Amino acid sequence: MNHLLIKSLTVSACAMLLFTRCKKVLDEEPRSIYTPEFFKTEKGVQGGISSQYAHLRYIYGQPYYYNTLETGTDEYTYAQSADQNFKDVDLSGVGNLTAASSRSDALWGTAFSNINTASGIIENAAAVGTVSASLIAEARFFRAFDYFLLVQTFGGVPLDLGSGELKFNITASRKSVRNTVPEVYTKAVFPDLLQAINDLPDAPRVTGGVTKNVARLYLSKAYLTYGWWLQNPNNIPTYPAANRTDPDGHDAPWYFQKAYDIAVQGISNPGSYGLENTFYDVHVGGNDRNKEMLLYADHTQESEFYNGACLSCFDSESGNGRNAAVWMVTFNYTVIRSAPNATGDGTAVSSVQREAAQPLGRPYVRMCPTIGAISNTFAEKTLDSRYDGTFSTVYRGNWPKGGATNATLYNANDMPVTPGQPVLSFLEYESQAAGITYPTGATFSGKTSNAVGAGVLPNRADFVISPRGISRIVFPGLWKMGVYRTDNGTGLGQPNATSTRPFKIAKFSEFYLIAAEAAVKGATPVAGKSARELINVLRARAGKWKFSNKDNAAFVADNSAAMTAATPASIDINYVLAERSREYFGEGQRWFDLVRTQKWNELAGSYEIGGTAYGNHTPQTVTRTIEAKHYLRPIPQAQLDGMEATAEEKAAYQNPGYQ
């Protein structure tokens, strides 16, 4: 069986880490085949539900799929070591996105397999007699969740997998017919989410389990997205061809209002969820399953089986269930060198070793942030904690952990550095770079320190790079998703194993931004929850500091008043999108945000970045060719190859422009 075929006799069931409130792991039995008879047993339903959570790992943290959600946006472009997986999706003239090269294939196969499992549970669980409606509602949520991902990515997709619309398929089939976008939303996404809200509990059944509020978040976001689709401000074509009319007779304003109302319900009825006190608290390692997290693809350091990947090995970046996304956005800081002699020469020492620590991790150099993301999206870096809580900007010496015995090394300006002190820093503002001197290549003449082409400033021992000096080869890492482990001891730990941290999918904070966007689109707000007031809740939180990653020290400050005062009096869509980027930078939301609002070409049609060699610090302006066809990803080639259809039928099945 080809797992990419949407009509399949079998459905994979993969183990998933799910904790009960007393932190016990659910009993699970991996299976390769699910049948109706199996789903008519309580054990079968429990196994099927566990697989619903497990499938999230096959989507989130998968590095090539992650790349499709970030590369090509205003957040990320391809980096120096990128292959065509990354260059093709950048749309900047260095590759060609096709049905064969698109890595959205990771979503297609996984989602449809899981949809079929969900349908099996929904159809057959009632026969058990002891299965609660709330448990069946978890399957309804995930079926809607997958269809929502699919319809945003590919346009209309099949509701009939071989046995009828939204039916559990047990007959292998190589035929397929795509439904329209309105049909997917009104027959699959909305009904399942509405039922899930009705039947799910307020508090999660297990830690990380879905609840009414998780379903509310996705229903409000689906209503918002569909409202944009109906409105279609830039005349982006859809496929299969369909009128921009709603089968239920509602218009775009109706959906924007529903999106607002349901998001506000989520805020007003938080249940066990809420906002963390600081942005740092949301992302610091060890606090991943915090109250702000509504949904995540779970991993654990405690068990390879439940982690879905090895715990102590030199792992590969891809494969079922691995969380290797953050590797892709990590530059090769291990190239940095410091000198053993006070004269700046001698046999160079690798002063920043590869370590399983949140600011470091395993470097892959496949994706790098654009200069605009650093300079414009995060223009405010002093009051707003989100830049410091997003990026690794200071790389500190840790050479003793790698075995080097030097008590002191010599770095920029031949000044001494000791372990724990900054060796390379990315400056926050271009104004701080006045007087900076960069080498013409990787190092200064006669020196063995540096090796990454960073600059020097007077009286500073750390090499520095300004915001406009970042390049495809040297750039800030993504601290918020960095590696966190508790078993490093006094050494470097296991930086070559994939991350054992849960991958964050949905947060309570998004209720505020969904409601704000809906209000900007015309929804009538309730008192105290205008677009500006909603956004200011998050901006006030962003002004609160408890720790400075840059200084690696506690730092308590409350800049909430200044942050909220700086919010524009009138909020537009571009400002909402900027706030979304500041909150969710690098988390795999950006492509969907730009496609939903049809702002992709406007905000990401060009970008600036330095070149691919050490010492490149002159920004290059790169133009992307973002066509209307690119607002849908191509149907994966493996799906077309597996279909029993003529060449003409396959061409008609494919999204226009990718045939």
Rosetta blueprint (number, residue, H / E / L):
1 M L
2 N L
3 H L
4 L L
5 L L
6 I L
7 K L
8 S L
9 L L
10 T L
11 V L
12 S L
13 A E
14 C L
15 A L
16 M L
17 L L
18 L L
19 F E
20 T L
21 R L
22 C L
23 K L
24 K L
25 V E
26 L L
27 D L
28 E L
29 E L
30 P L
31 R E
32 S L
33 I L
34 Y L
35 T L
36 P H
37 E H
38 F H
39 F H
40 K L
41 T L
42 E H
43 K H
44 G H
45 V H
46 Q H
47 G H
48 G H
49 I H
50 S H
51 S H
52 Q H
53 Y H
54 A H
55 H H
56 L H
57 R H
58 Y H
59 I L
60 Y L
61 G L
62 Q L
63 P H
64 Y H
65 Y H
66 Y H
67 N H
68 T H
69 L H
70 E H
71 T E
72 G L
73 T L
74 D L
75 E L
76 Y E
77 T E
78 Y E
79 A L
80 Q L
81 S L
82 A L
83 D L
84 Q H
85 N H
86 F H
87 K H
88 D H
89 V H
90 D H
91 L L
92 S L
93 G L
94 V L
95 G L
96 N L
97 L L
98 T L
99 A L
100 A L
101 S L
102 S L
103 R L
104 S L
105 D H
106 A H
107 L H
108 W H
109 G H
110 T H
111 A H
112 F H
113 S H
114 N H
115 I H
116 N H
117 T H
118 A H
119 S H
120 G H
121 I H
122 I H
123 E H
124 N H
125 A H
126 A H
127 A H
128 V L
129 G L
130 T L
131 V L
132 S L
133 A H
134 S H
135 L H
136 I H
137 A H
138 E H
139 A H
140 R H
141 F H
142 F H
143 R H
144 A H
145 F H
146 D H
147 Y H
148 F H
149 L H
150 L H
151 V H
152 Q H
153 T H
154 F H
155 G L
156 G L
157 V L
158 P L
159 L L
160 D E
161 L L
162 G L
163 S L
164 G L
165 E E
166 L L
167 K L
168 F L
169 N L
170 I L
171 T L
172 A L
173 S L
174 R L
175 K L
176 S L
177 V L
178 R L
179 N L
180 T L
181 V H
182 P H
183 E H
184 V H
185 Y H
186 T H
187 K H
188 A H
189 V H
190 F H
191 P H
192 D H
193 L H
194 L H
195 Q H
196 A H
197 I H
198 N H
199 D H
200 L L
201 P L
202 D L
203 A L
204 P L
205 R L
206 V L
207 T E
208 G L
209 G L
210 V L
211 T L
212 K H
213 N H
214 V H
215 A H
216 R H
217 L H
218 Y H
219 L H
220 S H
221 K H
222 A H
223 Y H
224 L H
225 T H
226 Y H
227 G H
228 W H
229 W H
230 L H
231 Q H
232 N L
233 P L
234 N L
235 N L
236 I L
237 P L
238 T L
239 Y L
240 P L
241 A L
242 A L
243 N L
244 R L
245 T L
246 D L
247 P L
248 D L
249 G L
250 H L
251 D L
252 A H
253 P H
254 W H
255 Y H
256 F H
257 Q H
258 K H
259 A H
260 Y H
261 D H
262 I H
263 A H
264 V H
265 Q H
266 G H
267 I H
268 S H
269 N L
270 P L
271 G L
272 S L
273 Y L
274 G L
275 L L
276 E L
277 N L
278 T L
279 F H
280 Y H
281 D H
282 V H
283 H H
284 V L
285 G L
286 G L
287 N L
288 D L
289 R L
290 N L
291 K L
292 E L
293 M E
294 L E
295 L E
296 Y E
297 A E
298 D L
299 H L
300 T L
301 Q L
302 E L
303 S L
304 E H
305 F H
306 Y H
307 N H
308 G L
309 A L
310 C L
311 L L
312 S L
313 C L
314 F L
315 D L
316 S L
317 E L
318 S L
319 G L
320 N L
321 G L
322 R L
323 N L
324 A L
325 A H
326 V H
327 W H
328 M H
329 V L
330 T L
331 F L
332 N L
333 Y H
334 T H
335 V H
336 I L
337 R E
338 S E
339 A E
340 P L
341 N L
342 A L
343 T L
344 G L
345 D L
346 G L
347 T L
348 A L
349 V E
350 S E
351 S L
352 V L
353 Q L
354 R L
355 E L
356 A L
357 A L
358 Q L
359 P L
360 L L
361 G L
362 R L
363 P L
364 Y L
365 V L
366 R L
367 M E
368 C E
369 P E
370 T L
371 I H
372 G H
373 A H
374 I H
375 S H
376 N H
377 T H
378 F L
379 A L
380 E L
381 K L
382 T L
383 L L
384 D L
385 S L
386 R L
387 Y L
388 D L
389 G L
390 T L
391 F L
392 S E
393 T L
394 V E
395 Y E
396 R E
397 G L
398 N L
399 W H
400 P H
401 K H
402 G H
403 G L
404 A L
405 T L
406 N L
407 A L
408 T L
409 L E
410 Y E
411 N L
412 A H
413 N H
414 D H
415 M L
416 P E
417 V E
418 T L
419 P L
420 G L
421 Q L
422 P E
423 V E
424 L E
425 S E
426 F E
427 L L
428 E L
429 Y L
430 E H
431 S H
432 Q H
433 A H
434 A L
435 G L
436 I L
437 T E
438 Y L
439 P L
440 T L
441 G L
442 A L
443 T L
444 F L
445 S L
446 G L
447 K L
448 T L
449 S L
450 N E
451 A L
452 V L
453 G L
454 A L
455 G E
456 V E
457 L L
458 P L
459 N L
460 R L
461 A L
462 D L
463 F E
464 V E
465 I E
466 S L
467 P H
468 R H
469 G H
470 I L
471 S E
472 R L
473 I L
474 V L
475 F L
476 P L
477 G E
478 L L
479 W H
480 K H
481 M H
482 G L
483 V L
484 Y L
485 R L
486 T L
487 D L
488 N L
489 G L
490 T L
491 G L
492 L L
493 G L
494 Q L
495 P L
496 N L
497 A L
498 T L
499 S L
500 T L
501 R L
502 P L
503 F E
504 K E
505 I E
506 A E
507 K E
508 F L
509 S L
510 E H
511 F H
512 Y H
513 L H
514 I H
515 A H
516 A H
517 E H
518 A H
519 A H
520 V H
521 K L
522 G L
523 A L
524 T L
525 P L
526 V L
527 A L
528 G L
529 K L
530 S L
531 A H
532 R H
533 E H
534 L H
535 I H
536 N H
537 V H
538 L H
539 R H
540 A H
541 R H
542 A H
543 G L
544 K E
545 W E
546 K E
547 F E
548 S E
549 N L
550 K L
551 D L
552 N L
553 A E
554 A E
555 F E
556 V E
557 A E
558 D E
559 N L
560 S H
561 A H
562 A H
563 M H
564 T H
565 A H
566 A L
567 T L
568 P L
569 A L
570 S L
571 I L
572 D L
573 I H
574 N H
575 Y H
576 V H
577 L H
578 A H
579 E H
580 R H
581 S H
582 R H
583 E H
584 Y H
585 F L
586 G L
587 E L
588 G L
589 Q L
590 R H
591 W H
592 F H
593 D H
594 L H
595 V H
596 R H
597 T L
598 Q L
599 K L
600 W H
601 N H
602 E H
603 L H
604 A H
605 G L
606 S E
607 Y E
608 E E
609 I E
610 G E
611 G L
612 T L
613 A L
614 Y L
615 G L
616 N L
617 H L
618 T L
619 P L
620 Q E
621 T E
622 V E
623 T E
624 R L
625 T L
626 I L
627 E L
628 A H
629 K H
630 H H
631 Y H
632 L L
633 R L
634 P L
635 I L
636 P L
637 Q H
638 A H
639 Q H
640 L H
641 D H
642 G H
643 M L
644 E L
645 A L
646 T L
647 A H
648 E H
649 E H
650 K H
651 A H
652 A H
653 Y H
654 Q L
655 N L
656 P L
657 G L
658 Y L
659 Q L
